């Protein structure tokens, strides 16, 4: 185990640096957009554009890998992704920022594919859980660190854009200089079949869609939510950080619980708590102290972020070995579609009832997910035998694409088949 972690440490270091820059950008751009007078809808469109590019990058990144290999693709995507923050800082035009966010989403998706497929090849069935657990911990931690870097300089100046660009550029160094063997590219691209996906696990597919709707809205508009009642930049940074750290704390206990019961009950529980926390944030965001606001944000993140991971695990329980790639790709597409639509829809509610409409929107999404999940459970006989695949942490809710390549390796080895139960 120790030897495996040492061998992938350059890649994990690259991840840490890369996602620090990502965390800074994710908070800086909505904050600066508010300062520039962008409308709530325009800011939401930036989030939708990012996830649109991200979804395409996840689905098409293997084409680039097959043509030029992992190292060259990583270097190229890093160069483009590091240039984007500079253009953001030079020109504050909504349409240009939409284009740049689309490009950034595409680049980061391909970068994640490179890193995660590399990690998969360096891991074994016995060490993969520990490697990806370390990956998850690093991801959520450095996203929080990047968000706190917003406090280093005035967001109205160019400095933070330059720092974000530099951090993303530096992330290439440990990866391209790594002595670990470059993984073989995936020759066969995943073939999407949404009809078959819904036959395998309708609850899993809807869970991923709901996670995209709620989490995509959060990533795009949470800073705007804070700016709706306070112009304190530090409050926006801490609010985002609290949600991310809450997600890190909730991921493992909910995942382990889902290994012991019907995973749909865990999704229903998370949706119920997420709905309640959303309603509290909607009603109390401008009436409670900063400490209580952070607690509510962390509690929301603790259940909202793991919904995708548990939904993915539930769907894979029902898939055969020859369906893992298709299922993983389809679930990522459902998440991406939700993450594209959420930042388009939630600003409409925010403009109608105020900034708290963001969390009223997420509460409505979680309520709909709760109702559908309970309905699906009621349609299934309690006598159906259940066998779980081992829960594996999914990072799509933190804007990565690990599931495609992790499950693709399962497909090649024939490991991880489960029995249908949805």
C-alpha positions in Angstrom: 0.0 0.0 0.0 2.7 2.4 1.0 4.7 1.6 -2.2 1.6 2.3 -4.3 0.9 5.7 -2.7 4.6 6.7 -3.2 4.5 5.7 -6.8 1.4 7.9 -7.5 2.5 10.7 -5.2 3.6 13.0 -8.2 0.2 12.6 -9.7 -1.5 13.3 -6.4 0.7 16.4 -6.0 -0.3 17.5 -9.5 -4.0 17.0 -8.5 -3.5 19.1 -5.4 -2.0 22.0 -7.3 -4.5 21.8 -10.2 -7.6 21.8 -8.0 -6.2 24.6 -5.8 -6.3 26.8 -8.9 -9.8 25.4 -9.7 -11.1 26.2 -6.2 -9.8 29.8 -6.5 -11.4 30.3 -10.0 -14.7 28.7 -8.9 -15.2 31.3 -6.2 -13.4 34.3 -7.8 -15.4 34.4 -11.0 -18.9 34.7 -9.5 -17.6 37.2 -6.9 -15.9 39.4 -9.6 -19.0 39.0 -11.9 -21.2 40.5 -9.1 -18.7 43.3 -8.7 -18.9 44.0 -12.5 -22.7 44.1 -12.3 -23.4 40.9 -14.2 -27.0 39.7 -13.8 -27.8 36.6 -11.8 -28.9 34.9 -15.0 -25.6 35.8 -16.7 -23.7 34.3 -13.8 -25.8 31.2 -13.9 -25.0 30.9 -17.6 -21.3 30.8 -16.7 -21.9 27.7 -14.6 -24.0 26.1 -17.2 -21.3 26.8 -19.8 -18.7 25.2 -17.6 -20.6 22.0 -17.1 -21.5 21.8 -20.8 -17.8 21.9 -21.6 -17.1 19.5 -18.8 -19.6 17.0 -20.0 -18.2 17.1 -23.6 -14.7 16.8 -22.2 -15.6 13.7 -20.2 -17.2 12.0 -23.2 -14.6 13.0 -25.8 -11.4 13.1 -23.9 -10.5 9.5 -24.7 -10.3 10.5 -28.4 -7.4 12.9 -27.6 -5.7 10.3 -25.4 -5.9 7.8 -28.2 -4.3 10.1 -30.7 -1.4 11.7 -28.8 -1.2 10.1 -25.4 -1.6 11.1 -21.8 1.5 13.4 -21.3 0.9 15.5 -24.4 -2.8 15.8 -23.7 -2.1 16.9 -20.1 0.4 19.5 -21.2 -1.9 20.9 -23.9 -5.0 21.1 -21.6 -3.0 22.7 -18.8 -1.7 25.4 -21.2 -5.2 26.3 -22.3 -6.7 26.1 -18.8 -4.0 28.3 -17.4 -4.6 30.9 -20.1 -8.3 31.2 -19.4 -8.1 33.1 -16.1 -5.8 35.7 -17.7 -8.5 36.4 -20.3 -11.1 36.6 -17.6 -9.0 39.2 -15.8 -8.4 41.3 -18.9 -11.9 41.5 -20.3 -15.1 41.5 -18.3 -17.7 40.7 -20.9 -20.4 38.1 -20.1 -20.4 36.4 -23.5 -16.6 36.1 -23.4 -16.7 34.6 -19.9 -19.3 32.1 -21.0 -17.0 30.9 -23.8 -14.0 30.8 -21.5 -15.9 28.8 -18.9 -17.0 26.3 -21.6 -13.3 25.9 -22.6 -12.2 25.6 -19.0 -14.8 22.9 -18.3 -13.7 20.9 -21.3 -10.0 21.2 -20.3 -10.5 20.3 -16.7 -12.6 17.2 -17.6 -9.8 15.9 -19.9 -7.2 16.7 -17.3 -9.1 14.6 -14.7 -9.5 11.8 -17.2 -5.7 11.8 -17.7 -4.9 11.8 -14.0 -7.6 9.3 -12.9 -6.9 6.7 -15.7 -3.2 7.0 -14.7 -4.0 6.4 -11.0 -6.2 3.4 -12.0 -3.4 1.8 -13.9 -0.9 2.3 -11.0 -3.4 0.7 -8.5 -4.5 -2.8 -7.9 -7.8 -4.2 -6.8 -6.4 -4.3 -3.2 -5.0 -0.7 -3.2 -7.5 1.2 -5.5 -9.8 2.1 -2.6 -7.0 3.6 -0.6 -5.6 5.5 -3.6 -8.9 7.0 -4.6 -9.7 7.7 -0.9 -6.5 9.8 -0.8 -7.5 11.4 -4.1 -11.0 12.3 -2.7 -9.5 13.8 0.5 -7.0 15.8 -1.5 -9.6 17.0 -3.9 -12.0 18.4 -1.3 -9.3 19.8 0.9 -7.5 21.8 -1.8 -10.7 23.1 -3.3 -11.3 24.6 0.1 -7.8 26.0 0.2 -8.3 27.5 -3.2 -11.5 29.2 -2.1 -9.7 30.7 0.9 -7.0 32.2 -1.4 -9.7 34.6 -2.5 -8.8 36.6 0.6 -5.2 37.2 -0.5 -6.0 40.2 -2.7 -8.9 42.4 -3.8 -11.0 40.4 -6.3 -11.5 43.7 -8.3 -7.8 43.6 -9.2 -5.9 41.4 -11.7 -3.7 39.7 -9.1 -6.0 36.7 -8.2 -6.5 35.9 -11.9 -2.8 35.8 -12.4 -2.3 33.5 -9.3 -5.0 31.1 -10.6 -3.3 31.0 -14.0 0.1 30.3 -12.4 -1.2 27.6 -10.1 -2.8 25.7 -13.0 0.4 26.0 -15.0 2.6 24.7 -12.2 0.3 21.6 -11.8 1.8 20.2 -15.0 5.3 19.9 -13.6 4.9 16.9 -11.3 2.7 15.1 -13.8 4.8 15.5 -17.0 8.0 14.7 -15.0 6.6 11.6 -13.3 8.7 8.5 -13.8 5.5 6.3 -13.5 4.7 4.5 -16.8 2.1 6.3 -18.9 -1.2 4.3 -19.0 -2.5 2.7 -22.2 -5.2 4.7 -23.8 -8.8 3.4 -23.9 -9.4 2.2 -27.4 -13.2 1.8 -27.2 -15.2 4.8 -26.3 -18.2 4.3 -24.0 -21.4 3.9 -26.0 -24.3 5.8 -24.4 -27.7 4.1 -24.2 -30.0 6.1 -22.0 -33.0 3.8 -22.5 -31.0 0.9 -21.2 -29.6 3.0 -18.4 -33.1 3.7 -17.1 -34.0 0.0 -17.5 -31.0 -0.9 -15.3 -31.5 1.8 -12.6 -34.1 4.5 -12.9 -33.4 5.6 -9.4 -29.7 5.9 -10.1 -30.2 7.9 -13.2 -32.7 10.3 -11.6 -30.4 10.6 -8.5 -27.5 11.7 -10.7 -29.7 14.2 -12.6 -30.9 15.7 -9.3 -27.4 15.9 -8.0 -26.4 17.8 -11.1 -29.3 20.2 -10.8 -28.6 21.0 -7.1 -24.8 20.9 -7.0 -24.3 22.7 -10.4 -26.5 25.5 -9.1 -24.4 25.7 -5.9 -21.1 25.9 -7.7 -22.3 28.6 -10.1 -24.4 30.7 -7.8 -23.5 30.3 -4.1 -21.2 33.4 -4.1 -24.1 35.4 -5.6 -26.3 34.0 -2.9 -24.0 35.4 -0.3 -23.5 38.7 -2.1 -27.3 39.1 -2.1 -27.2 40.0 1.6 -23.5 40.8 2.3 -20.7 42.3 0.2 -18.1 40.6 2.5 -15.8 38.6 0.2 -14.5 36.6 3.1 -18.0 35.5 4.0 -18.5 34.1 0.4 -15.2 32.2 0.6 -16.0 30.7 4.0 -19.5 29.8 3.0 -18.3 27.8 0.0 -15.5 26.2 2.1 -18.0 25.1 4.7 -20.1 23.3 2.1 -17.1 21.6 0.6 -15.8 20.4 4.0 -19.2 19.3 4.9 -19.3 17.2 1.7 -15.9 15.7 2.7 -17.2 14.8 6.1 -20.5 13.3 4.8 -19.1 11.3 1.9 -17.7 8.3 3.8 -20.4 7.6 6.5 -23.1 7.8 3.9 -21.1 5.6 1.5 -20.4 3.0 4.2 -24.0 3.0 5.3 -25.1 2.4 1.7 -22.9 -0.7 1.6 -25.1 -2.2 4.4 -28.6 -1.3 3.3 -30.6 -0.6 0.1 -28.7 2.4 -1.2 -32.0 4.1 -2.3 -32.8 4.5 1.4 -29.6 6.4 1.8 -30.4 8.6 -1.2 -33.9 9.2 0.3 -32.3 10.2 3.6 -29.8 12.5 2.0 -32.5 14.1 -0.1 -34.8 14.6 2.9 -32.0 16.3 4.9 -30.9 18.3 1.9 -34.4 19.6 1.4 -34.7 20.6 5.1 -31.3 22.4 5.0 -32.3 24.1 1.8 -35.5 25.4 3.3 -33.7 26.6 6.4 -31.1 28.4 4.3 -33.9 30.0 2.2 -35.8 31.3 5.2 -32.9 32.1 7.6 -29.9 33.2 5.5 -30.2 36.9 6.4 -31.4 36.4 10.0 -28.8 34.1 11.6 -25.3 34.7 12.8 -22.3 33.9 10.5 -21.5 30.8 12.6 -25.0 29.3 12.1 -24.9 30.1 8.4 -21.6 28.2 8.1 -23.2 25.2 10.0 -26.2 25.2 7.7 -23.9 25.4 4.6 -21.8 22.4 5.9 -24.9 20.4 6.8 -26.3 21.0 3.3 -23.0 20.0 1.6 -22.7 16.8 3.8 -25.8 15.3 2.2 -26.0 17.1 -1.2 -22.6 16.1 -2.5 -22.7 12.4 -1.6 -26.1 11.8 -3.5 -24.2 11.4 -6.8 -21.8 8.9 -5.4 -24.4 6.7 -3.8 -26.6 6.9 -6.9 -23.7 5.7 -9.0 -23.0 2.8 -6.6 -26.7 1.9 -6.8 -26.8 1.8 -10.6 -23.6 -0.3 -10.7 -25.1 -2.8 -8.3 -27.6 -3.5 -11.1 -25.3 -3.6 -14.1 -23.5 -6.5 -15.6 -19.7 -6.5 -16.2 -20.3 -5.6 -19.9 -22.4 -2.6 -18.9 -20.1 -0.7 -16.5 -18.7 1.7 -19.1 -22.1 2.5 -20.6 -23.7 3.0 -17.2 -20.9 5.2 -15.9 -20.9 7.3 -19.0 -24.7 7.6 -18.9 -24.7 8.6 -15.3 -22.1 11.2 -15.9 -24.2 12.6 -18.8 -27.2 12.8 -16.5 -25.2 14.7 -13.9 -23.8 17.0 -16.6 -27.3 17.7 -18.0 -28.5 18.6 -14.6 -25.5 20.8 -13.9 -26.1 22.6 -17.2 -29.8 23.1 -16.5 -29.5 24.0 -12.8 -27.6 27.3 -13.3 -30.1 28.3 -16.0 -33.2 27.6 -13.9 -32.2 28.6 -10.4 -31.5 32.3 -11.4 -35.1 32.6 -12.5 -36.3 31.8 -9.0 -33.6 34.0 -7.5 -34.8 37.0 -9.6 -38.4 36.3 -8.6 -38.1 35.8 -4.8 -34.6 37.0 -4.0 -31.2 35.6 -3.5 -32.6 32.9 -1.2 -34.3 31.4 -4.2 -31.1 29.4 -4.8 -31.7 27.1 -1.9 -35.5 27.0 -2.4 -34.6 25.6 -5.9 -32.3 23.0 -4.4 -34.9 22.1 -1.8 -37.5 21.5 -4.6 -35.0 19.3 -6.4 -34.3 17.2 -3.3 -38.0 17.0 -2.6 -38.6 15.6 -6.1 -35.8 13.2 -5.7 -37.1 12.0 -2.3 -40.5 11.4 -3.7 -39.3 9.5 -6.8 -36.8 7.4 -4.7 -39.5 6.4 -2.2 -41.8 5.6 -5.1 -39.2 3.3 -6.7 -38.6 1.5 -3.4 -42.3 0.9 -3.1 -42.4 -0.7 -6.5 -39.8 -3.3 -5.6 -40.6 -6.4 -3.6 -38.9 -6.5 -0.3 -38.1 -10.2 -1.0 -35.7 -9.3 -3.8 -32.2 -10.5 -2.8 -29.7 -7.7 -2.7 -25.9 -7.8 -3.3 -23.9 -4.6 -3.2 -20.8 -3.8 -5.1 -18.3 -2.1 -2.8 -18.9 1.6 -2.5 -16.3 3.7 -4.3 -16.1 7.5 -3.8 -17.3 9.4 -6.8 -15.9 12.8 -7.5 -18.2 14.1 -10.2 -19.9 16.2 -7.5 -16.6 17.9 -7.1 -16.3 18.3 -10.8 -14.2 15.3 -11.8 -14.8 12.3 -14.0 -13.3 9.3 -12.1 -16.2 7.0 -12.5 -15.8 6.5 -16.3 -12.3 5.2 -16.0 -12.5 3.4 -12.7 -15.5 1.4 -13.9 -13.8 0.8 -17.3 -11.0 -1.0 -15.5 -13.6 -3.1 -13.7 -15.0 -3.9 -17.1 -11.6 -5.1 -18.3 -11.0 -7.3 -15.2 -14.5 -8.6 -14.8 -14.6 -7.5 -11.2 -17.5 -5.9 -9.4 -20.6 -7.5 -10.9 -23.7 -7.0 -8.8 -27.3 -8.3 -8.9 -30.2 -6.1 -10.1 -32.3 -4.6 -7.4 -33.8 -1.5 -8.7 
